[in-house]
Amino acid sequence: MTTPRDLFIVTVYDAAARPVEQGDLSLALAGAELVDLLGAGAATLDDELIVPAPQGGTGDRLLDQAEAALKRDTPYESVEDWLWRRGRGLSAAYLAELEEDGTVTRQRRRWLPLPTGRTAPADSPEHSRARERWTSGEPVLAAFAAAVGIQDEAPKDLASAVSDATVTVVAAVDDAVTELAAVRQRREIENAAFDNVWRGL
């Protein structure tokens, strides 16, 4: 299992008291992918720029796609730009991947043999490992969970528990999620104002 796969499972199925915005989760998944790529030596950070290493493959299809998507020409891409580019639609990609390998299944109703639109994690070692990582308070997973709002705050000892590069990525995810929330709020205000104009006509 990888950090983004674990993050998807615990965020969507195990830890969320409310639905997590897909855009927020996609940004966090892109950050989790980058943390795993850094940990695997597939890239390093030069300040906030992602410097790719020669491609070697990770053994995970979506992580391999992420590695292949790293910008390999200078000027290198910033962590922030990576999150927005790689994160587009990433939560849907993880759902499809987890469904395809059987980690997540479509629920069925007793009286209706066809699968419904709702999904649930299969009783699998992957789900057990993700839940164990979550319940143990593993700092990287907890930090990304905090970024998407299913935990009040990131672990206070994050900086001492992980690398400086990981702290940089988590901070960038926090900033991107905050920016996305501001965009949503602006749109809601604009839509409300537009509705009020129409009501006044």
N, C-alpha and C positions, 0 to 999 in steps of 0.2 A: 504494500500500500504506500501511497504517497501523501504528502501533506495536503495537497488540494483535494484528493479523493476523501481523506479523513474529514477535512473541513466541510466538504459538501454533505457528507453523511450526517455528521453531528449537528450541523447548522439546520439542515432541512428536516431531519427526522428525530433527533434526540434532545436538542437543547433549546430550540426556539419556542418561546412562549407566544410569539406572534410570527406571522410570515415575514421572512426577510426579503427586502426588495431585491429583485433579480440583478439589477445594476450594481448594487452594493456587493452582493455575493460574487458577481463576475470580477469586480475589481480585486476583491480579497483572494479569489482563486488565482488570478494572474500574479498577485504578490506571493502566494504560497508556491506557485510553480517556480518563480524566480528564486525563492529561498532554497527550494530543493535543487535547482540547477547550480546555485552557488555552493551548496553543500556537496554536490557531486563533482565539483571542479569543472563544470561545463562553462562557467563564467566567473568573473571577479568584478568587484566594483572599484572604479577609480573615482573617488568622491561619490558622485551620484550617477556616473556613467557606467553602463553595463559593457564590460569588455569580454567578448566571447572567447572561449578556448577552442581548439580544434574539435570538431564534432566527433563524439564517440558513441552516442546512444545511451539511453538510461534503462531500457528494458520496459518502459511504460509508454504506451502509444501517445497519450496526450502530452506527456513530458517531452517525448521525442519531437512532437510537433512544435512545442514551445521552444526547444533548443534550436530546431531548424528555422524558427521565426526570428531568432536573435539577429539584430543588425550587425553585419560583419565588416562593414566599411566605416572608416572615419568620416565625419564625426560620429562617435558612438551615440547610442540612444540613452536618454536619461531614464531613471526608474519611473518617473511620473509618466513620460511618454509611453513607455512599455505597458504600464498598467492600462492606459486608455486604449492603446492599440490592441494588445493581446486580450484585454478583458471583454471586448465587444462580443456579446452572445456566449460567453464562456460557460455560464451556468447551464445553459441548454446543452452545450457540448458534453459537459460532465454527466448530466442526466442521461443523455443518449448512450454514452460510453458505459455507464454503470448498469443501464438496462441491458445493453448488448452482452455484457459479460455475466449477467445474472446476479450482480450484487444488489440491484434494485429490481423489483418486479411490480407489474401493474396489479392492483387489487381487483378481486372478483367478488361480486355479491352472490350470496347463496342461491338466490332465485334467478340470477342472471349469469349464464356461463361465460359471457364475453367480458374481457377486461374493462375496467372503468378508467377514467382519466387520472385517478389517484394512484400514486406509487407508494411503496413501502420497502424498507430494506429487507433483504432476505436474511434468514437465520444462517449466517455464514461467518467464517473466521475473520473476513475483512471487516464486517460490521462489529464484531466483538473487539477487534484490535482498535478500531476507530473510537468505540465507546470507552475502552480502557484508557486510551490516550487522553480522552476528554475528561473522564472522571478523575484521573490522576493529576489534572491541572497542568499538563505539559505546556510550558510557557509559550511556545510559538503558536500552537493551536489556540490557546487561550487569548493571545494577543490579536489574532485575526478574528476570533469570535467577538471580542470587544469592539473591533473596528466595524463590524456589521450590526452591532447593537444587541447581541444576545447575552452580553456580559457587561456589567457596569463599567469596568475599566480593565486595561491591560495589567498583567502582573507587575507589581511594583519592583520586583527584582529582575525584570526582563533584561536590562542592560548587563547585569552580571551573569545571567544564565545563557545568553546567546552571543553571537559575534556582532561586531559593530555593523557589518553589512546587513545582517538580519534586522537590527534595530532601524537602519536606514530604510529598508523595504517596508517594515511595519508602519513607520512614520509616514511614508509616502502613501500607503493605503489609507491610513487615517485621514490625511489631507484630501485625497481623491474622493473618499466617501462623503466627507464634509462638503466638498465642492458640489458633488452630485445632489446632495440634499438641498443645497442652496438653489440649484437650478430647478429642482422640483418645486420648491416653495415659490420661486418667481413665476413659474408656469401656472401654479394654482392661483396666485394673485391675479395674473393677467387673464386667466380664464374666468375668474369670478367677476372681474371688472367688465369683461366682454359680455357676460351673462346679464349683468346689471344694466348695461347699455341697451340690450335687446328688450329687457323688461320695461325700460323707460320709454320705449317707442310706442 
